[in-house]
Amino acid sequence: MKILAELVAGLILTILVSTVVAITGAASPRVGGGAGEIIFFVTWILALAIAVSAPTAGKAWRRLLVTSGIAAFMLPSAGIVFTGSHIAINGAHSGSETVGTAIGGTLVSGFLGFVGFFLGVIFLIAGLLVGRDKQVIYVELPTCTRIKKSGLSEP
């Protein structure tokens, strides 16, 4: 069952992390092209290690889903980094080009923020509800009952 958790939740985590890295490095063609592919396989191996090291399958699901939620919350920051690096790398040929890039980057970052927020909330809620330990409730007897059961007399 841990392997199933790694295949499903690990694939979700891998896709999210490689998307964040690919968006972040997309402004530079020599950096962005191969980085997403390498990160995909590295994250897949890390997800496998997380799933195998978990004590139970539920804990593996929990760890991978919470990590996926964190990666989903990083999507808007990837859009912001992409916009800034696009402006810095490609240079400003004119003021209108810079303003257009900033407006487009703001729209992309807003969309990524909307999608990332809801994906992050879904993954965090699912991750925090899966694989919890059973709740143990301790009930302490009142003191007068303990004294009567032990056979001692009250002072």
Buried (B, 14 or more C-beta within 10 A) or exposed (E): EBEEBBBEBBBBBBBBBBBBBBBBBBBBEEBBEEBBEEBBEBBBEBBBEBBEEBEEBBBBBBBBBBBBBBBBBBBBBBBBBBBBBBBEEEEEEEEEEBEEBBEEBEEBBEEBBEEBBEBBEBBBEBBEEBBEEEEEEEEEEEEEEEBEEEEEEEE
